[in-house]
Amino acid sequence: MIHHFGSKENLLKAVLDEFDARAVARVTGSELAQALLDDAEYTMAHKGLATLHTVLQAEHLARDDEITHRFRARNRALRGHFAAVLGEAAAVELIAFIEGALTVWLLDPETTDLRAMYARYLARLQNGETGPDPAPSG
C-alpha cells in the first residue's frame, strides 16, 4: 500500500480524503435529518473508519500540523453546512452531539445503538427541545 501512495502520510491523506468525500456525499443533497440517520448507519457498518477518524482527531488536538488544520477545516465546513439549515448555535451543538455520540458508540458498540441515539436527538432538535437557552427576560 505505501508503495502505491509513496509514504505513510500520503496513504493517511488518501484515507481521510475518501472518508471526507463519502461523509459529504451522505449529508448533502437530501433532508438533513435523514442524511444524518443514513450517516449513522454508514458509520455503524464501517467501524474501522470511524475509529481511525476519532483516534487521528484526538492525536492531533494538541498539534499544529496539516492533519490538525484538516480536521479544523472539516469541522468548520460541517458547521457552515449545518448552520445554513439550523443556525449557528444549533450547528455547533449538533457537531458536539455527533462527536460525542460517536465516542460513546465506539467505546461500547454492543450496548449502544448509534442510529437510535441520532434519531432521538434529531427528534428533540426538530421539536425545538435543544439549542441555546432563551435570552433572559426582564
Sequence and secondary structure as in RCSB ss.txt:
>XXXX:A:sequence
MIHHFGSKENLLKAVLDEFDARAVARVTGSELAQALLDDAEYTMAHKGLATLHTVLQAEHLARDDEITHRFRARN
RALRGHFAAVLGEAAAVELIAFIEGALTVWLLDPETTDLRAMYARYLARLQNGETGPDPAPSG
>XXXX:A:secstr
 HHHHSSHHHHHHHHHHHHHHHHHHHHSSS HHHHHHHHHHHHHHTHHHHHHHHHHHHHTTT  SHHHHHHHHHH
HHHHHHHHHHH HHHHHHHHHHHHHHHHHHHH TTT  HHHHHHHHHHHHHTT SSS      
